[in-house]
Amino acid sequence: MSIMEDWRKSAKGQARIKRARQFLLERARQFLLECTEEGDGFSVSYITLKHHYYSWCQSIGLPREECGFGEIYHVLNERALLRYEPSTKGFGGKTTVIGVRMKHPVGFPRYYNKGDRKSITNKVKEAVYAKLRSNGNMCALCGRPILTDDKVHIDHIIPVRQGGMDDPSNLQVVHDICNLTKG
């Protein structure tokens, strides 16, 4: 048995893990208290709430690696605020947080720092769509065909926040729902 396994199994290690988990859950509850309001008929997409939680964590000075989404999901699930709506197209779906809406997030840093980026040029978009046609109009994430009336996104294979560039070799066309639910 390794030293780490011994530590985890010890009473002291278990207590420390429990305190750390409680701290993360309290942080998520604090975010919900400060940045959302509850009411009948309110709802917000889980993705939107998740991005605002990330921005809030950064605004209180947490480094990127300490901004996890597990704790916010756990708190929402424990309060029975999550509702999954399957897609009418037979794949994917959308998770909605019911009974909650965002307060105006003035002053939060953006989850994606779009202010520092230029939009993808038409020339690059043409190259990405040419790549889509060459692969048989298949979504790069789910592998299903992209039909003419489908909503699509141009997705970064290596995310911008991890150093990915707006180069056609790093871009792919995907269904909007595939991009929004990939996490």
Secondary structure as UniProt FT lines:
FT   HELIX           3..9
FT   HELIX           11..35
FT   STRAND          36..45
FT   HELIX           46..59
FT   TURN            60..61
FT   HELIX           64..66
FT   HELIX           70..78
FT   TURN            79..80
FT   STRAND          82..86
FT   TURN            88..89
FT   STRAND          93..102
FT   TURN            106..107
FT   HELIX           114..116
FT   HELIX           122..134
FT   TURN            135..136
FT   TURN            140..142
FT   TURN            148..149
FT   STRAND          152..156
FT   HELIX           160..162
FT   HELIX           168..170
FT   STRAND          171..175
FT   HELIX           176..181
//
